[in-house]
Amino acid sequence: MGSKRHVYSVQTEWTGNHGLGTRSWHVYSRNHDIAAEGKPIIHGSADPSFHGDPTGWNPGELLLASLSACHKLWYLGLAAGAGLVVTAYRDAAEAVMMENPQGDGEFESAVLRPVITLASGSSVEQAQSLHDQAHAHCFIARSVNFPVICEPVFQIV
C-alpha cells in the first residue's frame, strides 16, 4: 500500500484594520479569524507581548495545542487497538519560545504532561509503552524542529 497525501486547507483573514491599515505598528490590531469549511471560526491574535489581544488564540498556543491533540489521538487509538482501557486523558502542555534581540525567534522545546486514567487492572508498563509509540507516530511532533518531551502520569481507578 502506497503513501497517502492529506491536504489541509484553512483561511486566515486579518480583522485588525481600524481604518489606517499598517500606517504605523500601533494603529492596527493583530486580530484575525481562522476558518475552515463547516467548522467554527477561531478568533486569533498575536501573543500579548507582541501587541496581541489576550482573549484570542495566538500561533504559539495553536502549535502547542496541535502537538498535544495529535499525541492524544495517537495514544487513544493505540490503546484501543491494544485493549488498554483509557477512561480519561488530560494534558497540561507547555512550550518555550525564545525571542532574539532582533525580534524573531523560534520554539526551543515543548513538554506534554498528560495525566491518563486507566481502568482497574490495567498495566502501567503497557500504558507507558503505548505512550512511547504514540510519541514516535505523532505527525505534528515529527514535523517540528525542536524537542517534544513527554512526561505522562498514569492513574488506575
C-alpha positions as CSV (number, residue, x, y, z in Angstrom):
1,M,0.0,0.0,0.0
2,G,1.4,3.4,-1.0
3,S,1.7,6.6,0.8
4,K,-1.4,8.8,1.2
5,R,-1.3,12.5,0.8
6,H,-3.6,14.6,3.0
7,V,-4.2,18.2,2.1
8,Y,-5.5,20.7,4.8
9,S,-7.0,24.0,3.9
10,V,-7.7,27.0,6.1
11,Q,-8.3,30.6,5.5
12,T,-6.8,33.3,7.7
13,E,-8.3,36.8,7.5
14,W,-6.8,39.8,9.2
15,T,-9.6,41.6,11.0
16,G,-7.5,44.3,12.7
17,N,-7.6,47.2,10.2
18,H,-9.0,50.1,12.2
19,G,-9.1,52.4,9.1
20,L,-5.4,53.2,8.7
21,G,-4.1,49.9,7.7
22,T,-0.5,49.4,8.8
23,R,0.4,53.0,8.6
24,S,2.1,52.6,11.9
25,W,2.6,49.5,14.2
26,H,0.4,50.9,16.9
27,V,-2.7,51.8,14.8
28,Y,-3.8,48.3,13.9
29,S,-4.6,45.2,15.8
30,R,-3.1,41.8,15.3
31,N,-6.5,40.1,15.3
32,H,-7.5,37.6,12.7
33,D,-10.1,34.8,12.1
34,I,-9.1,31.3,11.1
35,A,-11.8,29.4,9.2
36,A,-12.2,26.0,7.5
37,E,-15.3,24.9,5.7
38,G,-18.0,23.6,8.0
39,K,-16.2,24.5,11.2
40,P,-16.5,27.2,13.8
41,I,-14.2,30.2,13.4
42,I,-11.2,30.5,15.6
43,H,-10.5,34.1,16.7
44,G,-6.8,34.6,16.9
45,S,-4.3,37.4,17.6
46,A,-0.6,37.8,18.4
47,D,0.8,36.9,21.8
48,P,0.0,39.9,24.1
49,S,3.8,40.6,24.3
50,F,3.6,41.3,20.6
51,H,0.7,43.7,20.9
52,G,-1.9,40.9,20.6
53,D,-5.3,40.5,22.2
54,P,-5.0,38.2,25.2
55,T,-8.5,36.8,24.5
56,G,-7.5,35.4,21.1
57,W,-5.6,32.2,20.4
58,N,-2.1,33.0,19.4
59,P,0.0,31.0,16.9
60,G,2.2,29.6,19.7
61,E,-0.8,28.3,21.6
62,L,-2.2,26.8,18.5
63,L,1.0,25.0,17.7
64,L,1.2,23.6,21.3
65,A,-2.5,22.6,21.1
66,S,-1.7,20.7,17.9
67,L,1.1,18.8,19.4
68,S,-1.0,17.9,22.5
69,A,-4.0,16.8,20.5
70,C,-2.0,14.8,17.9
71,H,-0.3,12.9,20.7
72,K,-3.6,12.2,22.5
73,L,-5.3,11.0,19.3
74,W,-2.4,8.6,18.6
75,Y,-2.4,7.4,22.2
76,L,-6.1,6.7,22.4
77,G,-6.0,4.8,19.1
78,L,-3.1,2.7,20.1
79,A,-4.7,2.0,23.5
80,A,-8.0,0.9,21.9
81,G,-6.1,-1.4,19.5
82,A,-4.1,-3.0,22.3
83,G,-7.2,-3.5,24.6
84,L,-6.0,-0.9,27.2
85,V,-9.0,0.9,28.5
86,V,-8.4,4.7,29.0
87,T,-11.2,6.4,30.9
88,A,-9.8,10.0,31.0
89,Y,-7.0,12.0,29.4
90,R,-5.9,15.5,30.3
91,D,-2.7,17.3,29.2
92,A,-1.2,20.4,30.7
93,A,1.3,21.1,27.9
94,E,3.8,23.9,27.9
95,A,6.2,25.2,25.3
96,V,9.1,27.7,25.4
97,M,9.8,30.2,22.6
98,M,13.0,32.2,22.6
99,E,12.8,35.7,21.2
100,N,16.1,37.0,19.7
101,P,17.2,40.7,20.2
102,Q,16.1,41.3,16.6
103,G,12.6,40.3,17.5
104,D,12.5,37.0,15.6
105,G,12.9,33.7,17.4
106,E,11.9,30.0,17.5
107,F,10.5,27.4,19.8
108,E,13.1,25.8,22.0
109,S,11.0,22.9,23.4
110,A,7.6,21.6,24.3
111,V,6.6,19.4,27.2
112,L,3.5,17.3,27.2
113,R,2.3,16.3,30.6
114,P,-0.7,14.0,30.1
115,V,-2.5,12.5,33.1
116,I,-4.0,9.3,31.8
117,T,-6.6,7.5,33.8
118,L,-6.8,3.7,33.1
119,A,-9.4,1.1,34.0
120,S,-8.8,-1.1,37.0
121,G,-6.4,-4.0,36.3
122,S,-4.5,-2.1,33.6
123,S,-0.8,-2.4,33.1
124,V,1.2,0.8,33.6
125,E,4.1,-0.8,31.7
126,Q,1.8,-1.4,28.7
127,A,0.4,2.2,29.1
128,Q,3.9,3.6,29.0
129,S,4.9,1.5,26.0
130,L,1.9,2.7,24.1
131,H,2.7,6.3,25.1
132,D,6.2,5.9,23.7
133,Q,4.7,4.6,20.4
134,A,2.2,7.5,20.2
135,H,5.1,9.9,20.6
136,A,7.0,8.2,17.8
137,H,4.0,8.4,15.5
138,C,2.6,11.8,16.2
139,F,2.5,13.7,12.9
140,I,2.9,17.1,14.4
141,A,5.8,16.2,16.7
142,R,7.6,14.5,13.8
143,S,7.2,17.8,11.8
144,V,8.7,20.3,14.2
145,N,12.4,21.1,14.6
146,F,12.5,21.3,18.4
147,P,12.3,18.6,21.0
148,V,8.9,17.5,22.3
149,I,9.3,15.9,25.7
150,C,6.6,13.7,27.1
151,E,6.1,13.2,30.8
152,P,3.0,11.1,31.3
153,V,1.4,10.2,34.7
154,F,-0.8,7.2,34.9
155,Q,-3.7,6.7,37.3
156,I,-5.6,3.4,37.7
157,V,-9.2,3.6,39.0
